[in-house]
């Protein structure tokens, strides 16, 4: 991350995150959410919480990896347990939308309980293709 300190886009990200004052990061432990969590920690210090969702279709190794990364970043980390939604059991065409809607609705509820201002996630332009 040290090499990013002089990168204009990174500086803009840090400044933007500072304006949010507190955030909950939807944290899978993947590259994008790890970068976002590390950036949020730099910008907001302890005003950051990482939420990782555990569900029947997420392997334990991914949850464990997310725990390790959050620990390395010294980030508060909460694992949220969730079940499969009945809306996706029969594999509808819009299952990804339905699943993400369920997850982010839950994340917003949990963030509100902690008086966190925003829920953020690491989807980027390449993810839309």
C-alpha positions, 0 to 999 in steps of 0.5 A: 500500500505504501506505493499508493500513497502518491497515487492520485486515485488512491488519495481521492479514495482516502479523502472520499472515505474520510467524508463517510466518517464510519463504514461497514465493509462487505468483506469476503476476503478477496482482493477487492474487499481486502483493498477496500478494507485496508483503505477504509482502515487507513482513512477511518482508523477504528471507525470501520467494521468488516462484515463477512457472511457465512452461509451454506454455500460459502466454504469454511476456508474462505471464512477462515481466510477472511478472519486472518486478513481482517486480523492482519489489518487490525480490523473489527470483524463480524461474521454474520450467519445466514441461511439460503433464501427460499427465493434462490432455492430453485436457481432462478435466473435472477438468483445473484440479484436476490442473494445480494439483495438479501445479504445487503439488506442484512448488512444495512440492518447490522450496520445501523445497530452499530451506528455505522453510517455506510455499508460499502463493498468492493465491486468494480467496473470489471465485475460488471462484465 
